[in-house]
């Protein structure tokens, strides 16, 4: 008789888990949607601009992080949330970027803008 009681309790607990998972599913879908929206926040704080003398220290930091030389001037700088994270030289096309920041798309954007500026 105890085995039947154990089986009934196990089945009831199993059904509780299934019901609990079904209730959580909509919240998981909402979380996935929020993650899909998150990249927009990255682009909202993005600025592409020509580097000035004030940016030399930031360019030196980027070059040091990549263990390379600073890009030749003039330089197009990618700034995210007030922080320079990537730069491309307009004279030779060399790129330096923060390796601890996701910059692949930003570098492509910088290269595209550099090509546009060179055409002028």
Secondary structure, 3 states (H helix, E strand, C coil): CHHHHHHHHHHHHHHHHHHHHHHHHHHHHHHHHHHHHHHHHHHHCEEEEECCHHHHHHHHHHHHHHCCCCCCCCEEEEEECCEEEEEEECCCCCEEECCCCCCHHHHHHHHHHHHHHHHC
